[in-house]
Amino acid sequence: MAAPLTAGQLTRSTKALMSAECGKKKTGANPFKMPDDDNVILIRHKEKERRKLELQSQLGLRVHEKVTYAGRVKARQTDLRRKLREGLDEEDSAQPAEKESIPFQLPNGPAMRAAMIKDGNIEKEGMQEYISKKRQLFLLEYSLAVKRGEIEKLEKMATDEEKKLTRAEQFLEKNAVMFDEFLRENDKNSVEAIKVAELETKVKMEKVAETKKITARILAIRSEISKFEDILKEYAIYKDFLFRLSPPEWQEAQRTKTKDKSGTKDKLKEKDERANRKIRTRTESRASDSGRELPPIQDARAPSTKSAGRSEKLSHVAELETDSSEYEEDPKLYFKDPRQLLDLLTELEEQNLSLIQNSRETEEALEEFRQVMDHNRNKMEMETHQLTQQIDTVTHAIHRETERADELELMSRLFNFGNFKSDHQEGMLDSLHAKVADVYRACVGDSEANLSTLQMLTAIENRLGELQENVELIPKDRLLLAERAKERERRLRLRDDKMHQVKQHQEERLRKALERAQADIKKKTGKKLMVRSQPPAPKLKKSQACDISDKEKEEHLYFFT
C-alpha cells in the first residue's frame, strides 16, 4: 500500500489540473462547445465493454480474491493517487531549483488522460450539469483575471508608496540633521548664557557686598548723627537756660541781632533758589532741544536725571553752607565768670525753697478749707433734705387744712350765721394793713396820703408790672452783671457767716477743752448705777397709732406754725 497524500501535495495536484485546463483554453479549446455525437457514442460503447470485461474477470476469480463495489472504488482512488505521486516525484527530481517559482503541472499525455479516465469514477451527467460546470469554470477564470488585475494595481500602488516612503525617509533624515545642528547651537548658546550668568552673579555679589558695607557705614554715621543731635539738644537746653537767666536788655539786643542775621540768610537763600531755577531752566531747554532730534529713550532720560542730580547736589550744598554758617558763629553768653552762675543758682534755689514752703502752706490751708467745705456741704445737704421733707409734709397739711377750713367755714356759716366777733376781725385787718404798708414803703416809698390796703396793693402791683417791663428793656449783659454781683454779695455774706460760725464753734470747743483740763478730777466711788429696765411697751394696732400720729402732727402744725 502506498502512503496517503498530504494536504500540500493535494493542493499542488489541484493547481496542476487547473493549469492544464488553462493551457487547454489558451491553445484554443472552447469549454462551452458541445462535443460531437460520434465521440459520445464511442465513449459509451467503450465504457460498456470495460464493465463487461470487469464482470467476467470478477466471475473467474476465487471468493477471497473478489472485491465489493466500495473496495473497487477505493482501489481506483489508490491507483490514481499512486500515479499522481509517481509523477510528482519525477518532477521534484528533475527540477529541484524551480520548485518554489514555477507552478506544478501534470504531464498532459495520453497515458495520463487514459489513466484518469479509467481510474476516475465517471458518472453519467446531463447537458445542463455539464453547461453549469463549464459556466462555473469560466466565472472562476474571470474572477482570477480580475484578481490578477487588482494584484497588479496593488503592486503599482505598493511601489508608489515605497517611493513616497523613501522620499519621507530622506526628508526625515534631513530634518534630523537640521535638528542636531539646532541642538548643537542651542547647547553652545546655553553654555555662553551660563557663563554670562555666572559673571553677572559675581558682579551682583560684589555689588551686594559693597552695598552692605555702605549700609553699615550709613548706619554707623546715622548713630553718630543721632548721638550728636542728642548732645546738640542738651546744649540747646543749656543755652536756652542761660539765655533766660541773662537780663532782659541783653536778651532784646541778642534778638535784634538774630533777626538781622535771619534777614541776611533769607536773602542768601533767595539767591541760591534763583541760581537753582536758572540751572533748571537751562537743563530743561537742553532737554527740549535734544528731544527735537528724537534721541533713544535711554539717552533722553540721562540728561534729566543728571540735571536733577546736579540741582539736588546744589541745594544740599546750599543747605550745608547755611547750617555751617549758623554753627560757625561763636555763641555769645552774658555770663563770663562761673561764679555769677553759682550766685544766681543759689538765689534761685532760695526762691524755690520759699515758693515750695508757700505752696505747702497754701496746700494745707486749701486742705483745711476743703474739709470745712465738705463738712458744710454735707450739713447743708442734710438740712436741705430735712427741709424738703418738712416742706412736703407742710404742703400736704396745708392742702388738708384748706379743705378742712372750707368745710368748717361752710359749717360755721350754716350753724352760726350772725354770730361773729368784730373786734377780732378788726385786729387781723389792722395787722394786715401794717404789713402791706411796710411792703408799700419798701417797694414804692413813703406816702403822705392815707391809703387803704387795697389801694396800696394796687400800687404795689403796678410797681411790679413797671419793674418787669423795665427788666425786659434792660440789656442782657447788664442783667447778667447785676445778677452776678448780687450772687457774689450773697456768697460773700454766706461765707462770712460760715467763717464766723466756724470760729465760734472752734472757740467754744477750745473753751470746753480748757474747762475740762482745768476742772478737778472726780473719782467715782462705789458701784456704777444700773440702767433701769424699761417697762414692756403696750402693743397697739398700727392703724390707731398712725391715726394718732397724723392727728398730733396736724395739731402741731396748726397751732405752732
Secondary structure by P-SEA (a helix, b strand, c coil): cbbbbcaaaaaaaaaaaaaaaaaaaaacccccccccaaaaaaaaaaaaaaaaaaaaaaaaccccccccaaaaaaaaaaaaaaaaaaaaaaaaaacccccccccccccccaaaaaaaaaacccccccaaaaaaaaaaaaaaaaaaaaaaaaaaaaaaaaaaaaaaaaaaaaaaaaaaaaaaaaaaaaaaaaaaaaaaaaaaaaaaaaaaaaaaaaaaaaaaaaaaaaaaaaaaaaaaaaaaaaaaaccaaaaaaaaaaaaaaaaaaaaaaaaaaaaaaaaaaaaaaaaaaaaaacccccccaaaaaaaaaaaaaaaaaaaaaaaaaaaccccccccccaaaaaaaaaaaaaaaaaaaaaaaaaaaaaaaaaaaaaaaaaaaaaaaaaaaaaaaaaaaaaaaaaaaaaaaaaaaaacccccccaaaaaaaaaaaaaaaaaaaaaccccccccccaaaaaaaaaaaaaaaaaaaaaccaaaaaaaaaaaaaaaaaaaaaaaaaaaaaaaaaaaaaaaaaaaccbbbbcccccccccccccccccaaaaaaaaaaaaaaaaaccc
